[in-house]
Amino acid sequence: MEKRLDHIGVAVRNIEDSITFYTNVLGGTLIDRYRSEAKGVESEIAIIDIKGDRTELLMPTNNTTSPIARFIKQKGKGVHHIAYDVGNLDQALKELEGEGIRTLEWSLRTNKHGRRLIYLNPADTEGTIIEYCDYPDKP
């Protein structure tokens, strides 16, 4: 299955400062900003586009239960995950199963942009958090 880089998720402590850096210094454009209190997300999210490449800035909204808060506490701010558009998430999940790669099943969801996503188990990816996603409503 063909995969392409969809975005990079970056854990941040201060989303305002991060937006300023990504827009003023890197020349990006803020294309969306929203808050998700969904279980397993609990973050404020800003999407920055830099010449067609996307970065998601992720700031925890709950310092006790947000996975981004846990990540920052354990590893500090910085790259949280790398997301790959797999074209067909259902097919990709079958391929992963055949390869013995586990997913974090609780993370399966559709976000506000219609992107279906799931995280692969970092124990099976050499410690990197990898997101697989697709856009089933896109032509």
PyMOL commands that place a pseudoatom at each C-alpha (Angstrom):
pseudoatom trace, name=CA, resn=MET, resi=1, chain=A, elem=C, hetatm=0, pos=[0.000, 0.000, 0.000]
pseudoatom trace, name=CA, resn=GLU, resi=2, chain=A, elem=C, hetatm=0, pos=[1.292, 3.424, -0.921]
pseudoatom trace, name=CA, resn=LYS, resi=3, chain=A, elem=C, hetatm=0, pos=[1.750, 5.895, 1.902]
pseudoatom trace, name=CA, resn=ARG, resi=4, chain=A, elem=C, hetatm=0, pos=[2.531, 9.595, 1.917]
pseudoatom trace, name=CA, resn=LEU, resi=5, chain=A, elem=C, hetatm=0, pos=[3.424, 11.956, 4.720]
pseudoatom trace, name=CA, resn=ASP, resi=6, chain=A, elem=C, hetatm=0, pos=[0.241, 13.685, 5.897]
pseudoatom trace, name=CA, resn=HIS, resi=7, chain=A, elem=C, hetatm=0, pos=[1.502, 15.820, 8.779]
pseudoatom trace, name=CA, resn=ILE, resi=8, chain=A, elem=C, hetatm=0, pos=[3.802, 16.010, 11.764]
pseudoatom trace, name=CA, resn=GLY, resi=9, chain=A, elem=C, hetatm=0, pos=[2.283, 16.478, 15.222]
pseudoatom trace, name=CA, resn=VAL, resi=10, chain=A, elem=C, hetatm=0, pos=[4.273, 18.655, 17.619]
pseudoatom trace, name=CA, resn=ALA, resi=11, chain=A, elem=C, hetatm=0, pos=[3.597, 18.767, 21.368]
pseudoatom trace, name=CA, resn=VAL, resi=12, chain=A, elem=C, hetatm=0, pos=[3.823, 22.336, 22.676]
pseudoatom trace, name=CA, resn=ARG, resi=13, chain=A, elem=C, hetatm=0, pos=[3.456, 24.032, 26.043]
pseudoatom trace, name=CA, resn=ASN, resi=14, chain=A, elem=C, hetatm=0, pos=[2.273, 27.401, 24.698]
pseudoatom trace, name=CA, resn=ILE, resi=15, chain=A, elem=C, hetatm=0, pos=[0.247, 27.301, 21.504]
pseudoatom trace, name=CA, resn=GLU, resi=16, chain=A, elem=C, hetatm=0, pos=[0.258, 31.087, 21.031]
pseudoatom trace, name=CA, resn=ASP, resi=17, chain=A, elem=C, hetatm=0, pos=[4.070, 31.248, 21.034]
pseudoatom trace, name=CA, resn=SER, resi=18, chain=A, elem=C, hetatm=0, pos=[4.254, 28.224, 18.750]
pseudoatom trace, name=CA, resn=ILE, resi=19, chain=A, elem=C, hetatm=0, pos=[1.783, 29.694, 16.238]
pseudoatom trace, name=CA, resn=THR, resi=20, chain=A, elem=C, hetatm=0, pos=[3.836, 32.889, 16.204]
pseudoatom trace, name=CA, resn=PHE, resi=21, chain=A, elem=C, hetatm=0, pos=[7.036, 30.945, 15.495]
pseudoatom trace, name=CA, resn=TYR, resi=22, chain=A, elem=C, hetatm=0, pos=[5.528, 28.774, 12.752]
pseudoatom trace, name=CA, resn=THR, resi=23, chain=A, elem=C, hetatm=0, pos=[3.843, 31.709, 11.017]
pseudoatom trace, name=CA, resn=ASN, resi=24, chain=A, elem=C, hetatm=0, pos=[6.341, 34.547, 11.488]
pseudoatom trace, name=CA, resn=VAL, resi=25, chain=A, elem=C, hetatm=0, pos=[9.651, 32.694, 11.420]
pseudoatom trace, name=CA, resn=LEU, resi=26, chain=A, elem=C, hetatm=0, pos=[8.828, 29.716, 9.183]
pseudoatom trace, name=CA, resn=GLY, resi=27, chain=A, elem=C, hetatm=0, pos=[6.369, 31.596, 6.957]
pseudoatom trace, name=CA, resn=GLY, resi=28, chain=A, elem=C, hetatm=0, pos=[3.464, 29.240, 7.560]
pseudoatom trace, name=CA, resn=THR, resi=29, chain=A, elem=C, hetatm=0, pos=[-0.241, 29.964, 7.428]
pseudoatom trace, name=CA, resn=LEU, resi=30, chain=A, elem=C, hetatm=0, pos=[-2.610, 29.096, 10.267]
pseudoatom trace, name=CA, resn=ILE, resi=31, chain=A, elem=C, hetatm=0, pos=[-5.379, 27.197, 8.485]
pseudoatom trace, name=CA, resn=ASP, resi=32, chain=A, elem=C, hetatm=0, pos=[-7.375, 25.936, 11.468]
pseudoatom trace, name=CA, resn=ARG, resi=33, chain=A, elem=C, hetatm=0, pos=[-7.451, 26.073, 15.220]
pseudoatom trace, name=CA, resn=TYR, resi=34, chain=A, elem=C, hetatm=0, pos=[-9.765, 24.132, 17.471]
pseudoatom trace, name=CA, resn=ARG, resi=35, chain=A, elem=C, hetatm=0, pos=[-10.111, 22.454, 20.827]
pseudoatom trace, name=CA, resn=SER, resi=36, chain=A, elem=C, hetatm=0, pos=[-10.918, 18.773, 21.247]
pseudoatom trace, name=CA, resn=GLU, resi=37, chain=A, elem=C, hetatm=0, pos=[-11.955, 17.442, 24.626]
pseudoatom trace, name=CA, resn=ALA, resi=38, chain=A, elem=C, hetatm=0, pos=[-12.545, 13.934, 23.229]
pseudoatom trace, name=CA, resn=LYS, resi=39, chain=A, elem=C, hetatm=0, pos=[-11.109, 11.174, 25.400]
pseudoatom trace, name=CA, resn=GLY, resi=40, chain=A, elem=C, hetatm=0, pos=[-7.586, 10.429, 24.267]
pseudoatom trace, name=CA, resn=VAL, resi=41, chain=A, elem=C, hetatm=0, pos=[-7.181, 13.845, 22.656]
pseudoatom trace, name=CA, resn=GLU, resi=42, chain=A, elem=C, hetatm=0, pos=[-7.864, 16.620, 25.193]
pseudoatom trace, name=CA, resn=SER, resi=43, chain=A, elem=C, hetatm=0, pos=[-5.828, 19.187, 23.304]
pseudoatom trace, name=CA, resn=GLU, resi=44, chain=A, elem=C, hetatm=0, pos=[-5.963, 22.531, 21.596]
pseudoatom trace, name=CA, resn=ILE, resi=45, chain=A, elem=C, hetatm=0, pos=[-4.854, 22.023, 18.013]
pseudoatom trace, name=CA, resn=ALA, resi=46, chain=A, elem=C, hetatm=0, pos=[-3.510, 24.510, 15.492]
pseudoatom trace, name=CA, resn=ILE, resi=47, chain=A, elem=C, hetatm=0, pos=[-2.852, 23.395, 11.918]
pseudoatom trace, name=CA, resn=ILE, resi=48, chain=A, elem=C, hetatm=0, pos=[-0.084, 25.232, 10.122]
pseudoatom trace, name=CA, resn=ASP, resi=49, chain=A, elem=C, hetatm=0, pos=[0.511, 24.921, 6.378]
pseudoatom trace, name=CA, resn=ILE, resi=50, chain=A, elem=C, hetatm=0, pos=[3.960, 25.664, 4.976]
pseudoatom trace, name=CA, resn=LYS, resi=51, chain=A, elem=C, hetatm=0, pos=[3.896, 25.370, 1.167]
pseudoatom trace, name=CA, resn=GLY, resi=52, chain=A, elem=C, hetatm=0, pos=[1.603, 22.339, 1.246]
pseudoatom trace, name=CA, resn=ASP, resi=53, chain=A, elem=C, hetatm=0, pos=[3.237, 20.597, 4.197]
pseudoatom trace, name=CA, resn=ARG, resi=54, chain=A, elem=C, hetatm=0, pos=[1.255, 20.484, 7.414]
pseudoatom trace, name=CA, resn=THR, resi=55, chain=A, elem=C, hetatm=0, pos=[2.220, 20.626, 11.054]
pseudoatom trace, name=CA, resn=GLU, resi=56, chain=A, elem=C, hetatm=0, pos=[-0.258, 20.096, 13.876]
pseudoatom trace, name=CA, resn=LEU, resi=57, chain=A, elem=C, hetatm=0, pos=[0.598, 21.965, 17.052]
pseudoatom trace, name=CA, resn=LEU, resi=58, chain=A, elem=C, hetatm=0, pos=[-0.840, 20.118, 20.053]
pseudoatom trace, name=CA, resn=MET, resi=59, chain=A, elem=C, hetatm=0, pos=[-1.199, 21.749, 23.478]
pseudoatom trace, name=CA, resn=PRO, resi=60, chain=A, elem=C, hetatm=0, pos=[-2.814, 19.755, 26.299]
pseudoatom trace, name=CA, resn=THR, resi=61, chain=A, elem=C, hetatm=0, pos=[-6.041, 21.116, 27.764]
pseudoatom trace, name=CA, resn=ASN, resi=62, chain=A, elem=C, hetatm=0, pos=[-6.022, 18.721, 30.718]
pseudoatom trace, name=CA, resn=ASN, resi=63, chain=A, elem=C, hetatm=0, pos=[-2.681, 18.227, 32.448]
pseudoatom trace, name=CA, resn=THR, resi=64, chain=A, elem=C, hetatm=0, pos=[-3.854, 15.038, 34.140]
pseudoatom trace, name=CA, resn=THR, resi=65, chain=A, elem=C, hetatm=0, pos=[-5.506, 12.986, 31.414]
pseudoatom trace, name=CA, resn=SER, resi=66, chain=A, elem=C, hetatm=0, pos=[-4.304, 14.411, 28.085]
pseudoatom trace, name=CA, resn=PRO, resi=67, chain=A, elem=C, hetatm=0, pos=[-1.880, 12.104, 26.256]
pseudoatom trace, name=CA, resn=ILE, resi=68, chain=A, elem=C, hetatm=0, pos=[-0.048, 15.226, 25.079]
pseudoatom trace, name=CA, resn=ALA, resi=69, chain=A, elem=C, hetatm=0, pos=[0.454, 16.295, 28.712]
pseudoatom trace, name=CA, resn=ARG, resi=70, chain=A, elem=C, hetatm=0, pos=[1.837, 12.830, 29.528]
pseudoatom trace, name=CA, resn=PHE, resi=71, chain=A, elem=C, hetatm=0, pos=[4.136, 13.018, 26.495]
pseudoatom trace, name=CA, resn=ILE, resi=72, chain=A, elem=C, hetatm=0, pos=[5.500, 16.434, 27.518]
pseudoatom trace, name=CA, resn=LYS, resi=73, chain=A, elem=C, hetatm=0, pos=[6.000, 15.250, 31.104]
pseudoatom trace, name=CA, resn=GLN, resi=74, chain=A, elem=C, hetatm=0, pos=[7.946, 12.159, 29.942]
pseudoatom trace, name=CA, resn=LYS, resi=75, chain=A, elem=C, hetatm=0, pos=[9.824, 13.458, 26.897]
pseudoatom trace, name=CA, resn=GLY, resi=76, chain=A, elem=C, hetatm=0, pos=[9.419, 17.217, 26.816]
pseudoatom trace, name=CA, resn=LYS, resi=77, chain=A, elem=C, hetatm=0, pos=[7.954, 19.311, 24.036]
pseudoatom trace, name=CA, resn=GLY, resi=78, chain=A, elem=C, hetatm=0, pos=[8.749, 18.468, 20.428]
pseudoatom trace, name=CA, resn=VAL, resi=79, chain=A, elem=C, hetatm=0, pos=[7.738, 16.005, 17.717]
pseudoatom trace, name=CA, resn=HIS, resi=80, chain=A, elem=C, hetatm=0, pos=[4.925, 13.854, 19.085]
pseudoatom trace, name=CA, resn=HIS, resi=81, chain=A, elem=C, hetatm=0, pos=[3.915, 11.828, 16.037]
pseudoatom trace, name=CA, resn=ILE, resi=82, chain=A, elem=C, hetatm=0, pos=[4.301, 11.392, 12.303]
pseudoatom trace, name=CA, resn=ALA, resi=83, chain=A, elem=C, hetatm=0, pos=[1.128, 10.791, 10.293]
pseudoatom trace, name=CA, resn=TYR, resi=84, chain=A, elem=C, hetatm=0, pos=[0.894, 8.890, 7.026]
pseudoatom trace, name=CA, resn=ASP, resi=85, chain=A, elem=C, hetatm=0, pos=[-2.078, 8.999, 4.672]
pseudoatom trace, name=CA, resn=VAL, resi=86, chain=A, elem=C, hetatm=0, pos=[-2.553, 5.367, 3.684]
pseudoatom trace, name=CA, resn=GLY, resi=87, chain=A, elem=C, hetatm=0, pos=[-5.421, 5.913, 1.240]
pseudoatom trace, name=CA, resn=ASN, resi=88, chain=A, elem=C, hetatm=0, pos=[-7.588, 3.178, 2.755]
pseudoatom trace, name=CA, resn=LEU, resi=89, chain=A, elem=C, hetatm=0, pos=[-7.366, 2.777, 6.519]
pseudoatom trace, name=CA, resn=ASP, resi=90, chain=A, elem=C, hetatm=0, pos=[-9.343, -0.476, 6.612]
pseudoatom trace, name=CA, resn=GLN, resi=91, chain=A, elem=C, hetatm=0, pos=[-6.981, -2.131, 4.156]
pseudoatom trace, name=CA, resn=ALA, resi=92, chain=A, elem=C, hetatm=0, pos=[-3.939, -0.732, 5.966]
pseudoatom trace, name=CA, resn=LEU, resi=93, chain=A, elem=C, hetatm=0, pos=[-5.193, -2.194, 9.260]
pseudoatom trace, name=CA, resn=LYS, resi=94, chain=A, elem=C, hetatm=0, pos=[-5.454, -5.645, 7.655]
pseudoatom trace, name=CA, resn=GLU, resi=95, chain=A, elem=C, hetatm=0, pos=[-1.893, -5.305, 6.337]
pseudoatom trace, name=CA, resn=LEU, resi=96, chain=A, elem=C, hetatm=0, pos=[-0.634, -4.280, 9.776]
pseudoatom trace, name=CA, resn=GLU, resi=97, chain=A, elem=C, hetatm=0, pos=[-2.339, -7.279, 11.335]
pseudoatom trace, name=CA, resn=GLY, resi=98, chain=A, elem=C, hetatm=0, pos=[-0.643, -9.538, 8.777]
pseudoatom trace, name=CA, resn=GLU, resi=99, chain=A, elem=C, hetatm=0, pos=[2.709, -8.009, 9.725]
pseudoatom trace, name=CA, resn=GLY, resi=100, chain=A, elem=C, hetatm=0, pos=[2.035, -8.485, 13.455]
pseudoatom trace, name=CA, resn=ILE, resi=101, chain=A, elem=C, hetatm=0, pos=[1.967, -4.731, 14.088]
pseudoatom trace, name=CA, resn=ARG, resi=102, chain=A, elem=C, hetatm=0, pos=[-0.464, -3.703, 16.799]
pseudoatom trace, name=CA, resn=THR, resi=103, chain=A, elem=C, hetatm=0, pos=[-2.491, -0.510, 16.989]
pseudoatom trace, name=CA, resn=LEU, resi=104, chain=A, elem=C, hetatm=0, pos=[-3.792, 1.488, 19.909]
pseudoatom trace, name=CA, resn=GLU, resi=105, chain=A, elem=C, hetatm=0, pos=[-7.406, 0.540, 19.233]
pseudoatom trace, name=CA, resn=TRP, resi=106, chain=A, elem=C, hetatm=0, pos=[-8.776, 3.187, 21.618]
pseudoatom trace, name=CA, resn=SER, resi=107, chain=A, elem=C, hetatm=0, pos=[-7.279, 5.864, 19.347]
pseudoatom trace, name=CA, resn=LEU, resi=108, chain=A, elem=C, hetatm=0, pos=[-9.434, 4.991, 16.303]
pseudoatom trace, name=CA, resn=ARG, resi=109, chain=A, elem=C, hetatm=0, pos=[-11.609, 7.996, 15.484]
pseudoatom trace, name=CA, resn=THR, resi=110, chain=A, elem=C, hetatm=0, pos=[-12.674, 10.515, 12.856]
pseudoatom trace, name=CA, resn=ASN, resi=111, chain=A, elem=C, hetatm=0, pos=[-11.612, 14.096, 13.466]
pseudoatom trace, name=CA, resn=LYS, resi=112, chain=A, elem=C, hetatm=0, pos=[-13.479, 17.279, 12.576]
pseudoatom trace, name=CA, resn=HIS, resi=113, chain=A, elem=C, hetatm=0, pos=[-11.853, 17.375, 9.119]
pseudoatom trace, name=CA, resn=GLY, resi=114, chain=A, elem=C, hetatm=0, pos=[-13.195, 13.911, 8.217]
pseudoatom trace, name=CA, resn=ARG, resi=115, chain=A, elem=C, hetatm=0, pos=[-9.800, 12.272, 8.672]
pseudoatom trace, name=CA, resn=ARG, resi=116, chain=A, elem=C, hetatm=0, pos=[-10.061, 8.750, 10.055]
pseudoatom trace, name=CA, resn=LEU, resi=117, chain=A, elem=C, hetatm=0, pos=[-7.037, 7.893, 12.134]
pseudoatom trace, name=CA, resn=ILE, resi=118, chain=A, elem=C, hetatm=0, pos=[-5.434, 5.382, 14.421]
pseudoatom trace, name=CA, resn=TYR, resi=119, chain=A, elem=C, hetatm=0, pos=[-2.088, 5.236, 16.176]
pseudoatom trace, name=CA, resn=LEU, resi=120, chain=A, elem=C, hetatm=0, pos=[0.256, 2.290, 15.827]
pseudoatom trace, name=CA, resn=ASN, resi=121, chain=A, elem=C, hetatm=0, pos=[1.603, 0.784, 19.021]
pseudoatom trace, name=CA, resn=PRO, resi=122, chain=A, elem=C, hetatm=0, pos=[4.989, 2.470, 19.660]
pseudoatom trace, name=CA, resn=ALA, resi=123, chain=A, elem=C, hetatm=0, pos=[6.286, -0.853, 21.033]
pseudoatom trace, name=CA, resn=ASP, resi=124, chain=A, elem=C, hetatm=0, pos=[6.084, -2.141, 17.437]
pseudoatom trace, name=CA, resn=THR, resi=125, chain=A, elem=C, hetatm=0, pos=[7.515, 0.987, 15.733]
pseudoatom trace, name=CA, resn=GLU, resi=126, chain=A, elem=C, hetatm=0, pos=[10.859, 1.349, 17.506]
pseudoatom trace, name=CA, resn=GLY, resi=127, chain=A, elem=C, hetatm=0, pos=[9.301, 3.880, 19.896]
pseudoatom trace, name=CA, resn=THR, resi=128, chain=A, elem=C, hetatm=0, pos=[8.010, 6.367, 17.323]
pseudoatom trace, name=CA, resn=ILE, resi=129, chain=A, elem=C, hetatm=0, pos=[4.345, 7.314, 17.544]
pseudoatom trace, name=CA, resn=ILE, resi=130, chain=A, elem=C, hetatm=0, pos=[2.972, 6.779, 14.032]
pseudoatom trace, name=CA, resn=GLU, resi=131, chain=A, elem=C, hetatm=0, pos=[-0.521, 7.697, 12.919]
pseudoatom trace, name=CA, resn=TYR, resi=132, chain=A, elem=C, hetatm=0, pos=[-2.191, 6.037, 9.948]
pseudoatom trace, name=CA, resn=CYS, resi=133, chain=A, elem=C, hetatm=0, pos=[-5.013, 8.023, 8.410]
pseudoatom trace, name=CA, resn=ASP, resi=134, chain=A, elem=C, hetatm=0, pos=[-7.289, 8.335, 5.413]
pseudoatom trace, name=CA, resn=TYR, resi=135, chain=A, elem=C, hetatm=0, pos=[-9.877, 10.769, 4.110]
pseudoatom trace, name=CA, resn=PRO, resi=136, chain=A, elem=C, hetatm=0, pos=[-12.814, 8.597, 3.023]
pseudoatom trace, name=CA, resn=ASP, resi=137, chain=A, elem=C, hetatm=0, pos=[-14.973, 11.553, 1.925]
pseudoatom trace, name=CA, resn=LYS, resi=138, chain=A, elem=C, hetatm=0, pos=[-12.303, 13.030, -0.374]
pseudoatom trace, name=CA, resn=PRO, resi=139, chain=A, elem=C, hetatm=0, pos=[-12.627, 12.183, -4.059]
for i in range(1, 139): cmd.bond("trace and resi %d" % i, "trace and resi %d" % (i + 1))
show_as sticks, trace
zoom trace
